[in-house]
Amino acid sequence: MSKLIKRLVAEEEGQGMAEYGLILALIAIVVIAGLTFLGPKIRNIFTSAGNSLNS
């Protein structure tokens, strides 16, 4: 039993992918939060630019 526990603790193959997944999820949360807060301002900028081009 102790050999199994030592082997599981020493095994690090799947940890890299899990860490990349957590980093990707964190980046996605930050991007979504940023777009939620800045979305209306960005929309207003593009709307005013479009209106200027149409005039």
N, C-alpha and C positions, 0 to 999 in steps of 0.2 A: 504494500500500500504506500509506503513512504517513497519507493522508487517511482511510482506513478505520479505522486505529488511533485517530486523533484523534477520529473520530466515535463510536467505541465507548466511549472514555473519557469523552467529554462527555455521552453519552446517560445519563440518570438516571431514565427512566420506570419501570423494573422494580425499582429499588432500594427504593422505599417499601414495596411489597408484601412483598418479601423480609425487610425489617427487621421489619414487623409479624408476619410468620410466625415469625421467630426469637423475638420477644418473647412471642408466644402459646405457643410451645413451652417456653420457659423458665418461664413462669407455670404451665403444665400440670405440668412436672416438680416444681416447688416444691409445688404442691397435692397431687400424688400422694405425694411424700415426707412431707409433713405428715400426710396421712391415714394413711399406713402407720405412722408413729410414734405418732400420737394416737388411732388407731382403737380400740384396746382400751380406753383410758381413757374415750372417748366412749361406747362400747358399755356399759361398766359403769355410767356415769351414767344412761343411758336405761333400763337394766335395773333399777337400784335405784328410779328414779322410777316405772316401771311396776309394780314389786312393791309400792311404797307405795300406789299407787292401787288395786290389787287387794285390799289388806288391809282 
